[in-house]
């Protein structure tokens, strides 16, 4: 059974703004953020439970993970120009996985839009700027047109989000880097949701 097996965690160091991220390898976008790598990895089992519950509540299929046997298998550093990439990011998702991950991204964006409507952007302003900048970089890497996104931070966020959705749909599952793009986009959206709502920082 999947729940009795060990499960891989990727650790990202030197995040923009400081700190560490841990990613559940089997659930693109399921991540924790903390001031230490130990705390980030330790928070993964609880985050996995929340993430899979969130997916199921939206009608998505999600595996059951029993226990807390999650361990670090790889780490990489973010740079001033790009977030970390891991070996799994080089593996193109299947068409079925790709459609699933695109739905997860849409769900994460809906969560972020709801949080912005309820809370306003102030509590996560830096996160929102980084998300928009990253989306612009992803859109360009996919060979699509970068939007004229304007000056208002929320309008810019929505413009770049839509551009990324369109670029991913046009590029397809075999385009270089799409697994990494989806992993980061989902994780960063949900991190911003947590900050806007005053909750845990991805834990």
N, C-alpha and C positions, 0 to 999 in steps of 0.2 A: 504494500500500500504506500501511496505517496507520502502520507503523513508520518510514517515510521522511518523514512529515509532522511539523511542529511540534505540540507538545501543550501544552495550557494548564495553568498552575499558579495557584492562588489563594493568597495570603499573608494570614495572620491575625496581627495585631500585638496587643501588650498583653495577652497571655494571662494568665489567673489564675495567680499564682505567678511571672509573668515569662516572657519569651521570645517566640518566634515559632513559627507552624505554617505549613507549606506543604501544599497539598492537590492531588492529581492530579485534575483536573476530570473525567476520563473514568472514574475508579474511585472512586466514593463510599466514603469510609472509609480510603482509602490516603493516609497523611499522614506527614510528618516534623515533628519538634519540635527546636528548637535555640535557642541563645542569640542568634543573629543571623539576619536574614532571608536573607543570602547562604548561610549554612551549611544552612539549612532547604531552600532551593531546590536547592542543589547535591546534596543527599542524595536527591532525588526519584527519579532513574533507578534507583539501587540498591534503594530501597524498592518501586518499581513491580515490579521483578524478583522481590523476595521476596513481595510481595502476590499477584501473579498465580500464582506457584508454589504458594503456600499455598492459593489457591482451587482450582487444578487438583488438588492432592493430596486435596482434599475432594470431588472429582467435579464441581466447578463449571466452566463454560466461562469462559475469560478470553482476551482478545486478546493477541497477541504485540506487544510494543513494542520495536523495534530502535533502538539508538543512544540518545543522551542529549539529544535536541533538545526539552527541556522549558523553558518560559520563563514568567515571571510576566505575567499579563494583568490581574490585578485584586488589590487589597488592601483590607482593611477591618479595623477595630479591634474587639476585644472590649471590652465595657464591664463595670462591676461587676455589672450585672444580666443580661447576655446575651452569648453568644458571637457572633462575627461572622457576618453573612450576606452572600452574594455573589449576583450577578445570576442565575447558573444555578439557585440554590436556589428561585427563583420559578417555575421550569418544572416542572410536575407530571411525575413519571415515568409511562411507560406502565404498564398493568397487568402486563405481562410483566417490565418492569424492576423494578417494585415488589416482585413476588414474589421476584425474584432478590436484590434488596437486603435484603429481610427474611431470606432464607436466609443472606446474608453476616453480618447482625447476629447471627443464632443461632450461626453458626460462631465469631464473635468472642467471644460470651458463653461458649461452651464452652471456648475457649482461656483465658479469664479464670478460669473455674471450675477448670480443671486447674492453672493457675499458683497460684491461692490454695490448693488442696489440697496442692501440692508445697512451696510457699514460705511460706505464711502471709501475712497482710495487711500486716505492718509496713512493708515496703519501699516500699509505694505507698499508705499510709494516706490521705494528703491527696488523691491522685487518686481513690481509692474514694469518699471523702466528696463530692468534686465531681461524680463520675459519678451518685451517688444523688440529689444535689440537682438536677442537671440533668434526670435522668429524671422526678423529681417535677414539675418545671416543664413538661416536655414533655407529661406525662400530663394536667396541668391545662389546657394549651393545646389539647389534643385533645378537651377536654370530658368526660374520663373521671374516674372516682373515684380520688383520690389514696390510696394505701394507708396504713394505720396500720402503719408500718414498724418500729417498735420501736427499741431502743437499741443492740443489738449491730450493729457496722458491717457485718459480712458478711451477717447476716440482713437488714439494711436494704437492702444492695445487691441481694440476690436478690429481695426483695419489690418494689423499685422497677423492677428489670429486667423482672420478669414483668408488672407493671402496664403498662410501656411497650410490651411485645410485644402485650399484649391491646388496648391503646388504638390502636396502629398498625393492627392487623388489623381493628379495628372501624371505623376512620376511612377506610381505603382510600386509593388513590393520588392522589385529587383533593383531599384535605384540605390546607389551608394549611400550608406549612412542612415537609411530611413528608420531602422530599429533604434539607433541611438537618438535620433531626433524625437521619435515618439516617446521613448523612455524619459528624456529630459523634459519635454513639453508637458507631459502628464504630471510628472513629479513636481515641477516648478509651479504649475497651476494650483495643485493641491496644497503645496506649501504656502502659497499666497492666501489661499482660502483659510487655512488654519490661522495665519497671522491676522487677517482681517477680522476673523471671528473671535480673536483673543484666546485661542486655544493653544494646544501644544504645537510645537514647531515640527510637524511631521512625525511626531512620536506616537 
